[in-house]
Amino acid sequence: DIIGGGDEISFDLRTTLSGLKASLIGRAQDLTGQPRADLKFDLTHASLAALSRTFELGIKPLSRADTPFALRGSVKGGSGKLSFDLTANVVGAEVHGKGTAGDVAAKSVIDARLEAAHKDLVTLLAALGQPFPADQKSPGAVRVSSTIRGGGGRYELHDIKGTVGALDLQGKAAVETAGPRLKLTAKL
């Protein structure tokens, strides 16, 4: 359903495509001036492998390692600044991101907190199509969190904290996307 016109519309859209269930609910205002929106969305699929084949995502889980996919969240704001709160279940991992993105029309500027966790590294690798040596024991659960800030080709990850089994990790990193190759620097 789409209701309204001119300067404001409200909508409740739901569809299914090749097993992907999607909904988008919200409203958009000031469409002829400085547009802004308040949106909630939900995307789910029973099989990440099937979703990857349909949309050519390149994810090929090992046999019996396929997982469901879900992405849910909200986005609010306009072209000057968007706030977002997103939660995903992908390759068996829980991923959460909350923050803001600004200067959307000109350049990407982001300030967000990201968290990801998976109950087992071996299962995570299998869901990504990567085998783990059969003669080695799984290190256990994986967890990582960080604040990311940046834009214009440079992004900084502050307050990185992570664990892989009993191994703890902390530090900071920077990613530069300008130039012919991606550049990653880190102090961990």
N, C-alpha and C positions, 0 to 999 in steps of 0.2 A: 504494500500500500504506500502511495505517495500522496500527501495532502498538502495543499498550499500552492503558492505560486508567487511570482513577482520577487519579493524581497526575502521570503522565508518559506521553507518547506520542512515538513516532518515526514519521516519514512520508517517503514518496518518491512525490510526486504529479506526473504528467505528463499534459498534455492539448494538444489543438489545437482552435482555434476560429477560423473564418473566416481561416485562414492564419497565425494567431498561434500559435506554439509556445511552451508555457510549462512550466516545471518548478519545483517547490518541494521541497527536501530539507532535513531537519533534525529537530530534536526540541524539545519543549516540556516544561518541568518545573515542579513546585510549583504545579500548576494550581488547587489549592484555597487556596493561601496568597498568596505574592508571585510570580506567574507570571514565568517567564523562558524565553527561547527562543534557539536557535542555528540560524539559517536560511541557506540558500543558494538563490538563485533565478536563473532564466535565462528571458528573454522575447525572442523573435526573430520578425521578419516580413520577408518578401522585399520588401515595398513599403510605404513610409511613407504614400503617397497612399491605398492601399487600406485600411490600418489606420486612417487618419484618417477615411475615409468610413464605415467600419464603426462606429467609436466616436465619431463626430461631434467630432473634435478641432479641426477648422477649418484644418488645414494643407493647402494646395493648391499643390503644386509646379508650376512651369512645365513645359510639355511637354518630355520627355526629361531632366528634372532629378530624377526620382523616385529615392530612395535606399532601401536596406534599413534596418531598425531593429533595434537590439539593446540590451537592458538586462540587465546581469548584476551580481551582487553578493552580499554577505553582510550580515546583521544579527544582532547578538548582544546579549543583555541582557534587562532587564525594564522595567516601567513607570517606574522611577526613573531609569534611564539606559540608552540603547541606543548601541552602537557600530556604525558602518556603513562599508562600503567598496563603492562603486558605480562601475561603468563603463558608459557608454552610447556607442553609435554612433547618432547621430540627425542627420538632414539632412547626412550626410557628415562631421559633426564628431565628434571624439573628446572625450568629457567624462568627467572623473573627480572623484569626491567622496569624501573620507574624513574621519571625525570622530565626534562624539558628539551625541546629542540627549537632553536630560534633562527631568525633570518632565513626561513625556509625558501622564500622566493629568490634570494640572492646566493647564499652559500650555506652549507650545513654547519650548524653550531649545536653541540649537544652537551648536556650536563645531566648525567644519569647514574643511578646505582644499579649494578647488574649482579645477579647471583645465579649460580647453577650448581646442581647436585645430582649425582647418580649413585645408586646403591652399590655398584660393582664395576670396576674398570674393565674387566674381561667382557662383561655383558655389554658395556658401552661400546667397546671396540668392535664386537661382533655385530652390533646394530649398525655400525658405520661400515661394515664389510671388511674389517681388518682382523686377522687372526691373532691370537695371543699364543706364545709358545706353550704347547701342551705339557711340557715337562716342568713348567714353572707354576708356582702358586699365585693366585690372584692377590694383588696388594690390598684389595678391599674397595671401600667407598671412595668417591671423588667429590670434592666440594671446592668451589672457587667463588670469590666475590671481589668486586672492585668498583671504584667510582671512575667513570670515564668523562673527560671534558675535552673539548676541542672543536675544531672545524677548519675549513680551508685547507685540508690536506694534512693536518697534524692533530693527533689525538693522544692525550696523556691518560694513562691508567694509574690512579693513585690508590693507596691503601689496598693493594692486592693481598688477599689472604686466601690460602688454599690448603687442602690436604689431599693426599693420595695414600690411602691406608694410614700407616703410622708416620708418613713423611709430611712435615709442615713446610709451607712455602709462604713467604711474604716479601713485599717490596713494591717497586713501581716500574712502569714501562712507558715507552712512547712508540707510536706508529706514525710514519710519514708515508702518505700515499702519492705525493707529488713526485714527478720524475719517472724514469723508465722502469724502476723496480721499487717494490715495497721495501721500506727500511724499518726494522724493528730494533730498538735498543731497550735494555732492561737491566735493573739492579735488583736481584732477587737474593 
